[in-house]
Amino acid sequence: MLCFRGLTDYLYLLADWKVRYAPKTPDDRFVLYELMKDGKLTFLQDYTARKKKEDMSYGRRKDADLSPW
């Protein structure tokens, strides 16, 4: 029941965010384009790939492997 309650709460939170942070104008949809144009998105992709590689080289497990079961 605790897991079900946590997942249900998370579902309602995501539904709220979908409405709250939806683009207000058509121009708001182009934020991703701006990130790509400035190279910020590429930087973030490279950064997360480096961190993932570092985690694996230090022997850290993937999130799926962290389950106690």
C-alpha positions as CSV (number, residue, x, y, z in Angstrom):
1,M,0.0,0.0,0.0
2,L,2.9,2.4,0.8
3,C,4.4,1.9,-2.7
4,F,1.0,2.3,-4.3
5,R,0.4,5.5,-2.4
6,G,3.9,6.9,-3.3
7,L,3.3,6.1,-7.0
8,T,-0.1,7.6,-7.0
9,D,1.2,10.8,-5.3
10,Y,3.9,11.0,-8.0
11,L,1.3,10.6,-10.8
12,Y,-0.7,13.5,-9.4
13,L,2.4,15.6,-9.1
14,L,3.3,14.9,-12.8
15,A,-0.2,15.7,-13.9
16,D,0.0,19.0,-12.0
17,W,3.4,19.8,-13.6
18,K,2.0,19.0,-17.1
19,V,-0.5,21.8,-16.6
20,R,1.6,24.2,-14.6
21,Y,4.6,24.2,-16.9
22,A,2.9,23.8,-20.2
23,P,4.0,26.3,-22.9
24,K,1.9,29.4,-22.6
25,T,2.7,30.7,-26.1
26,P,3.9,29.0,-29.3
27,D,7.3,30.6,-28.7
28,D,7.8,28.7,-25.5
29,R,8.0,25.5,-27.4
30,F,11.3,26.6,-29.0
31,V,13.3,26.6,-25.7
32,L,14.9,23.2,-26.7
33,Y,15.9,24.7,-30.0
34,E,17.6,27.6,-28.2
35,L,19.5,25.1,-26.0
36,M,20.6,23.2,-29.1
37,K,21.7,26.4,-30.9
38,D,23.9,27.6,-28.0
39,G,25.5,24.2,-27.5
40,K,24.1,23.9,-24.0
41,L,22.2,20.7,-24.7
42,T,25.3,19.1,-26.2
43,F,27.3,20.1,-23.1
44,L,24.7,18.5,-20.8
45,Q,24.7,15.3,-22.9
46,D,28.5,15.1,-22.8
47,Y,28.5,15.9,-19.0
48,T,26.0,13.2,-18.2
49,A,27.8,10.7,-20.4
50,R,31.1,11.5,-18.6
51,K,29.5,11.1,-15.2
52,K,27.9,7.8,-16.1
53,K,31.2,6.5,-17.3
54,E,32.9,7.7,-14.1
55,D,30.3,6.0,-12.0
56,M,30.8,2.7,-13.9
57,S,34.6,3.0,-13.6
58,Y,34.3,3.4,-9.9
59,G,32.3,0.2,-9.7
60,R,29.0,2.0,-8.8
61,R,26.0,0.0,-9.8
62,K,23.2,1.1,-12.1
63,D,20.0,2.3,-10.5
64,A,18.2,-0.9,-11.4
65,D,20.9,-2.8,-9.5
66,L,20.3,-0.9,-6.3
67,S,17.2,-2.8,-5.4
68,P,17.6,-4.8,-2.2
69,W,15.6,-7.6,-3.7
